Amino acid sequence: MDFDFFPIPRIVFGPGRIKQLPELLAGLGNRVLLIHNYPLPESIASLLPTNIVTCLQTGEPKAADIDAAAQLARNTGRDCLIGLGGGSAIDTAKAVAGLLTHSGSVVDYLEIVGTGAKIVRPAAPWIAIPTTAGTGAEATRNAVIAVPEKQFKASMRSEHLLPRIILIDPELHVSVPAEVTAASGMDALCQCIEAYTSTGASPMTDAIALDGVELAGRSLHTAYSSPADIAARSDMALAALFSGIALTNAGLGAVHGFAAPVGANFPVPHGVVCAALLPHVIRANISAARQDPAKAPLLARYDTIGRRLGESPERFTAALIVDLHIPPLSRYGMELRHVADMVQLARRASSMRYNPVVLSDQVLAEILAAGIVGQS
């Protein structure tokens, strides 16, 4: 029952709440750097201070992107930030906020592929405003950064990186393309499932993750097929938030263990990796647990997830992949000849150590191969 829990100072949630942005900014700083990953609509631009500096983050952040954005912030004297958009914009803002109160390059602070220096001081104040419902990056204490020369994505991690405020307005999600809604929503569902079955789970994360499973299970398909349904968008925004809170306090599992090297080596959206592999990891974990009487509590956890979804989690997620038209990983250039290398790289990922059972290299290879060819 021992656990740590890292809360967010303030969460502002609800349709139309974006209008509170000026008053929320007023208490954080006077010189704002906005990091975003799509053109700003007038409805948001009109809420921003006139002296704002903007930085467009294209694609998932690389170490060079973070260092360049941090240098822009320093050169222009920025004292607070906004991360607006999907997980890539929010993770970029998170990492830059950390660098503004520390010296050096982001690589100095990355796990596994960097030198692993510690973030020892509070980051510059920042607000997270997610416009997709998926990664939960708004609530996590790590920023995921790609280092292409190392063929890996690694984390800059510290409780000091958490935002001062999370501002979630589901109305901002209505215009998200259907394929992004699908992939990011599957990521949120995956994160709730993996956090609930993680070896780092606690009573606090269990409650949050299970509610996230139920929210995503009942509303992801509706958000995909009826994008203007604010009730469904609100459910998914909350599921994504819950997934971020759960994962940052409980850890994840083998799906996200694979996501780090696959996303770093192939142009696969993070949510697509998670969706393509999730039912196969569930199947492998359940199969391994059935061979070990000590793992009966894990089987009970998957049964609990199934009750929240109304169907076994393996069947539910496999059917959802089809309904949401999630493509196989082969669509992004992955081939079976890449499996062995990706398995070895996945072994290094921090998420893999939280998987509830130890999976052999052969089983991991079978999981990835199934995701590549699109087996159900």
C-alpha positions in Angstrom: 0.0 0.0 0.0 3.0 2.3 -0.1 2.8 4.9 -2.9 3.7 8.4 -3.9 1.2 10.6 -5.8 2.0 13.8 -7.7 -1.1 16.1 -8.0 -1.7 19.0 -10.3 -2.1 22.4 -8.5 -5.1 23.4 -10.5 -7.4 21.8 -13.2 -9.9 24.0 -15.1 -12.3 21.8 -17.0 -15.4 22.3 -19.1 -16.9 23.6 -22.4 -16.2 27.2 -22.9 -13.5 27.5 -20.2 -10.9 28.7 -22.7 -12.4 32.1 -22.2 -10.7 32.2 -18.8 -7.2 32.1 -20.3 -6.4 35.8 -19.8 -7.2 35.7 -16.1 -5.3 32.4 -15.6 -2.2 33.8 -17.3 -2.3 37.0 -15.3 -0.9 35.3 -12.2 1.9 33.4 -14.0 4.0 36.0 -15.8 4.2 38.9 -18.2 6.2 37.6 -21.2 4.6 34.4 -22.6 6.0 31.9 -25.0 3.2 29.9 -26.7 4.2 26.5 -28.1 1.6 25.1 -30.4 1.3 22.6 -33.2 -1.5 23.9 -35.4 -2.6 27.3 -36.8 -4.2 29.4 -34.0 -7.9 30.1 -34.5 -9.0 33.7 -33.9 -11.1 32.6 -30.9 -7.8 31.7 -29.1 -5.5 34.3 -30.7 -7.8 37.1 -29.4 -7.3 35.8 -25.8 -3.5 36.1 -25.9 -1.4 39.0 -24.8 -0.1 41.3 -27.5 3.6 40.8 -26.6 3.4 37.0 -26.9 6.1 35.0 -28.8 5.0 31.9 -30.6 6.8 28.7 -31.5 5.3 26.1 -33.9 6.2 22.5 -33.0 6.0 20.3 -36.1 5.7 16.6 -35.4 6.8 14.8 -32.3 9.5 16.8 -30.5 13.2 16.0 -31.1 16.0 17.1 -28.8 17.0 19.8 -31.3 13.5 21.2 -31.3 13.5 21.5 -27.5 16.9 23.2 -27.4 15.9 25.6 -30.2 12.6 26.6 -28.4 14.5 27.0 -25.1 17.0 29.3 -26.8 14.1 31.3 -28.3 12.6 31.7 -24.9 15.9 32.9 -23.4 16.7 35.3 -26.2 13.3 36.9 -25.9 13.2 37.0 -22.1 10.2 34.8 -21.6 9.1 34.1 -18.1 6.1 31.7 -18.6 4.8 29.4 -21.2 1.6 27.9 -22.8 1.6 24.5 -24.4 -1.4 24.4 -26.7 -2.2 21.4 -28.9 -1.5 17.7 -28.8 1.1 15.9 -26.8 3.9 17.1 -28.9 3.3 20.8 -28.2 2.6 20.1 -24.5 5.7 18.0 -24.0 7.8 20.6 -25.8 6.5 23.4 -23.5 7.1 21.1 -20.5 10.7 20.5 -21.4 11.4 24.1 -22.3 9.9 25.2 -18.9 12.4 22.9 -17.2 15.3 24.2 -19.2 14.5 27.8 -18.5 15.5 27.2 -14.8 18.4 24.9 -15.6 21.5 25.1 -17.8 22.5 22.9 -20.7 20.8 20.9 -23.4 17.7 18.7 -23.0 19.9 15.7 -23.7 21.6 16.3 -20.4 18.4 15.5 -18.6 17.1 12.5 -20.6 16.9 9.0 -19.2 18.6 6.1 -20.9 20.1 8.0 -23.9 21.2 11.1 -22.1 23.3 11.9 -19.0 20.3 11.7 -16.7 21.0 15.0 -14.8 18.3 15.8 -12.3 15.7 18.6 -12.5 16.3 20.1 -9.1 14.4 23.4 -9.3 10.8 24.3 -10.2 10.3 24.8 -13.9 9.2 28.2 -15.3 5.4 28.5 -14.7 3.3 27.1 -17.6 -0.2 26.3 -18.6 -1.2 23.1 -20.5 -4.1 23.4 -22.9 -4.7 20.1 -24.7 -6.7 20.2 -27.9 -6.7 16.4 -28.4 -7.9 13.7 -26.0 -5.1 11.2 -25.9 -1.6 11.4 -24.4 -2.6 12.9 -21.1 0.7 14.9 -21.4 -1.0 17.8 -19.6 -0.9 15.8 -16.4 2.4 13.9 -16.6 5.7 14.7 -15.0 7.8 13.6 -18.0 8.3 15.0 -21.5 9.0 12.4 -24.2 11.7 13.5 -26.6 13.1 11.7 -29.6 16.9 11.4 -30.1 17.1 10.2 -33.7 20.8 9.4 -33.5 20.1 7.0 -30.7 17.1 5.5 -32.4 15.0 6.1 -29.3 12.5 8.3 -27.5 13.3 9.0 -23.9 11.9 11.1 -21.0 13.0 14.2 -19.2 11.3 13.5 -15.9 10.6 15.4 -12.7 7.7 16.4 -10.5 9.1 20.0 -11.0 7.8 19.8 -14.7 4.1 19.5 -13.8 2.1 22.5 -15.1 0.7 25.1 -12.7 -2.6 24.9 -14.5 -4.3 22.5 -16.8 -7.0 24.2 -18.9 -9.3 21.7 -20.7 -12.1 22.9 -23.0 -13.7 20.0 -24.9 -15.0 22.5 -27.5 -11.5 22.8 -28.7 -11.5 19.1 -29.7 -14.5 19.3 -32.1 -12.4 20.2 -35.1 -9.8 17.4 -34.6 -9.5 15.1 -37.6 -11.2 11.7 -37.2 -8.0 9.8 -37.5 -6.4 11.9 -34.7 -9.5 11.4 -32.5 -9.2 7.6 -33.1 -5.5 7.3 -32.5 -5.3 9.6 -29.5 -8.4 8.2 -28.0 -6.9 4.7 -28.2 -3.8 6.0 -26.5 -5.9 7.3 -23.6 -7.7 4.0 -23.2 -4.4 2.1 -23.4 -2.8 4.3 -20.8 -5.8 3.7 -18.4 -5.6 -0.1 -18.9 -1.8 -0.2 -18.6 -1.8 2.0 -15.5 -4.5 -0.2 -13.8 -2.5 -3.4 -14.5 1.0 -1.9 -13.9 3.2 -3.1 -11.1 3.3 0.5 -9.9 -0.5 0.8 -9.4 -1.9 2.1 -6.2 -5.4 2.6 -4.7 -5.3 6.2 -6.0 -4.4 5.4 -9.5 -6.8 2.4 -9.6 -9.8 4.6 -9.1 -8.7 7.1 -11.6 -7.7 4.6 -14.3 -10.8 2.6 -14.0 -13.0 5.6 -14.5 -10.9 6.5 -17.5 -11.4 3.1 -19.0 -15.2 3.4 -18.6 -15.3 7.0 -20.1 -13.2 6.0 -23.1 -15.0 2.7 -23.6 -18.4 4.4 -23.8 -17.5 7.5 -25.8 -14.5 7.0 -28.1 -16.5 5.6 -30.9 -19.1 8.4 -30.6 -16.4 11.1 -30.6 -15.0 9.5 -33.7 -18.3 9.2 -35.6 -20.0 12.3 -34.3 -17.3 14.8 -33.7 -19.5 17.7 -32.6 -21.0 15.6 -29.7 -19.8 17.6 -26.7 -20.8 15.0 -24.2 -18.6 12.4 -25.9 -15.8 15.0 -26.4 -16.0 15.8 -22.7 -15.8 12.1 -21.7 -12.8 11.6 -23.9 -11.0 14.8 -22.6 -11.6 13.6 -19.0 -10.4 10.0 -19.9 -7.2 11.5 -21.4 -6.7 13.6 -18.3 -7.3 10.6 -16.0 -4.9 8.5 -18.2 -2.1 11.1 -17.7 -2.6 11.3 -13.9 -2.7 7.5 -13.7 0.4 6.9 -15.8 2.6 9.5 -14.1 1.9 7.9 -10.7 1.6 4.2 -11.7 3.7 3.7 -14.8 2.6 1.8 -17.9 3.6 -1.4 -19.6 4.8 -3.3 -22.7 2.6 -1.4 -25.2 4.4 1.9 -24.2 7.7 0.0 -24.0 7.4 -0.6 -27.7 6.1 2.9 -28.4 9.4 4.5 -27.6 11.6 2.8 -30.2 8.9 2.3 -32.8 8.0 6.0 -32.7 11.6 7.0 -32.9 12.4 4.9 -35.9 9.3 5.0 -38.0 6.8 7.8 -38.8 4.0 6.2 -36.8 1.7 8.4 -34.6 2.1 7.4 -31.0 -1.6 6.5 -30.6 -1.4 4.2 -33.7 1.4 2.2 -32.1 -0.6 1.9 -28.9 -3.8 0.9 -30.6 -2.1 -1.7 -32.9 -0.3 -3.5 -30.1 -2.8 -3.1 -27.2 -5.0 -6.3 -27.7 -1.9 -8.4 -28.4 -0.2 -7.2 -25.2 -3.4 -7.9 -23.2 -3.6 -11.4 -24.7 0.1 -12.1 -23.8 -0.2 -10.8 -20.3 -3.3 -12.8 -19.6 -1.7 -16.0 -21.1 1.4 -15.5 -18.9 -0.7 -14.9 -15.8 -2.7 -18.1 -16.3 0.5 -20.0 -16.0 1.4 -18.6 -12.6 -1.0 -19.0 -9.7 0.6 -16.0 -8.0 -0.8 -13.8 -10.8 -4.5 -14.5 -10.0 -4.9 -10.8 -8.9 -3.8 -9.7 -12.3 -6.4 -11.8 -14.0 -9.0 -10.3 -11.6 -7.9 -6.9 -12.7 -8.5 -7.7 -16.4 -11.9 -9.1 -15.4 -12.7 -5.8 -13.7 -11.6 -3.8 -16.8 -13.9 -6.1 -18.8 -16.9 -5.3 -16.6 -16.3 -1.6 -17.2 -16.1 -2.1 -20.9 -18.9 -4.6 -21.1 -16.7 -7.2 -22.9 -13.3 -8.7 -22.4 -10.6 -6.1 -22.9 -8.9 -8.1 -25.6 -12.0 -8.4 -27.7 -13.2 -4.9 -27.0 -9.9 -3.3 -28.1 -9.5 -5.6 -31.1 -13.0 -4.6 -32.4 -12.4 -0.9 -31.7 -9.2 -1.0 -33.9 -11.4 -2.2 -36.8 -14.2 0.3 -36.1 -11.8 3.2 -35.9 -9.9 2.2 -39.0 -6.6 2.0 -37.2 -4.0 1.0 -39.8 -1.4 -1.8 -39.2 2.2 -0.7 -38.5 3.2 -1.9 -42.0 1.5 1.2 -43.3 4.4 3.2 -41.9 7.2 1.2 -43.4 7.6 -1.4 -40.6 8.5 -4.9 -41.8 8.9 -8.2 -40.0 12.7 -7.9 -40.5 12.6 -4.9 -38.0 11.1 -6.9 -35.2 14.3 -8.3 -33.5 15.9 -4.8 -33.3 12.7 -3.2 -32.0 12.4 -5.9 -29.3 15.9 -5.2 -28.0 15.3 -1.4 -28.0 12.0 -1.9 -26.2 13.7 -3.7 -23.4 15.5 -0.5 -22.5 12.3 1.5 -22.2 11.3 2.6 -18.7 7.6 1.5 -19.3 8.6 -2.1 -19.9 9.6 -2.6 -16.2 6.1 -1.8 -15.1 4.5 -4.5 -17.2 2.7 -6.9 -14.8 4.4 -10.0 -16.1 7.8 -10.6 -17.7 7.4 -11.4 -21.4 10.1 -13.3 -23.3 11.8 -11.9 -26.4 9.8 -14.5 -28.4 6.5 -13.3 -27.1 7.4 -9.6 -27.6 8.4 -10.4 -31.1 5.0 -12.1 -31.7 3.2 -9.1 -30.3 5.1 -6.7 -32.6 4.7 -8.9 -35.7 0.9 -9.0 -35.1 0.8 -5.2 -34.9 2.8 -4.9 -38.2 0.6 -7.2 -40.2 -2.6 -6.1 -38.5 -3.7 -9.4 -37.0 -6.8 -9.3 -34.8 
